[in-house]
Amino acid sequence: NAVVVGLQQLSNPFASDNTIGALFDGYGSGDLFVAGNSDQIIVWDDGTQAYATYVYYDVSSVYGPTYESYDGWQALADFGSAVYADDTVIPLGQGFWYKAVAGFDWAANRPYTP
């Protein structure tokens, strides 16, 4: 599935809940300093009855591959902190907005064995 630069609507394509980290493991472009220069996922949060924005925090883009373990998704309010949101659940069939700063071919990672 092609993800193009800009804003588009995607969804969890699997027959079970999945996490942001699992759906986009190995994908996403980010920045270390500016959240607006990073990919963003905007998803409805039933608990708060509002949209939540998650931003890809990319430490390794500045400090190299040794720091890839620090790359990951963060809530916008936590951008640049040590608080990650990779385990945030996208429920079965739920759509969300994806704002890409660079295009990529997305093959989501299946959370189960068929």
N, C-alpha and C positions, 0 to 999 in steps of 0.2 A: 504494500500500500504506500503510495507516494504521499509524503508529508512535505508541503511546499512552504516557502518563506511566507510568513504572515499568519493570520488567524484562520483556523478551520475547526470544524466540529468532527470529533472522533468518538469512539465508544469502546467499552470493554467488549471484545468480540467473542468471549468465551462463555461457556455454560456454567460458570461459577464466579464468585467474587475474585478479584485480583488486586494486587497492590500497585501503586505508582512505580515503585522500584522494580517490580517484576515485569510490568508491562513495557517499561522503557529502559531496561538494563542494557547498557551498551549504546544507547541512543541519547540524544540531547546535546545541545550546545550551550555553553555557559560562560560566565564571567566570574572573576574573583571579587570584583569591586562594585559593579553596577548591575543591579537586578534587571533593569530594562534592557540590558545587552544579553540576557539569557533566555532560553526557552522557558515558557510558562504553561502550566496546566491550570485551568480555571474550572472548578467543579462545584456543583451544588452540594451544600452540607445540610443534611436534614436536621441535624442537631441544633445548629444556629439559625436555620432558615435564611441562609445567605450564601453567596458564592465565596469560596475559599480559593486563594491563588497560591500555587506552589511554583517555585523558581529553581532552575538547575544551577547549583553552586559548583563551580569548576576550579578547584585548587590546582589540579595538575596542568592546566593550561598555562600557568605562570611558573610553577615550581617543578614541572616535569613529571614523568610517569611514576616516580617513586611515591608521589602523593595522590595517586588515583583512589586510594581507599578513603580519601577525604571528599571526593566528588559525590554529589548526590542531590536529591530533591529536598528543599526546605520551604516551609511556609514563608510567604513574603515578609511577614513581621519578624521572622527569625533569620533572614538572609544575612550571611556572613558570620553566623554563630556556630556553635557546635551542636545545634539541635536540628536533627534531620527528620524528614517526613516520608522516607522511602516506603515505610510500612502503612501508609495511608491507604485505606481500602476504596477501590472503585467497585461498587456493587455490580452484579450480573446485569448486563444490558444497559447500564447507565452511560449516557453521553456526557461529553465534557468538551470544553474548548481547549485547543492547543495552539499556542502562539510560538511559531518557530522562527529563529533568527537565521537558520541555515536549513536547506531542504535535506531530506534523507528518505530512504526506502525502508519503511517500518514493517517488520515481521514480528509481531508481538509474541512474547514468550508464553507458551501454554502452561497454566498452573497445575496441570494434572497429566497423567499418562492415559492415552486413549485405550 
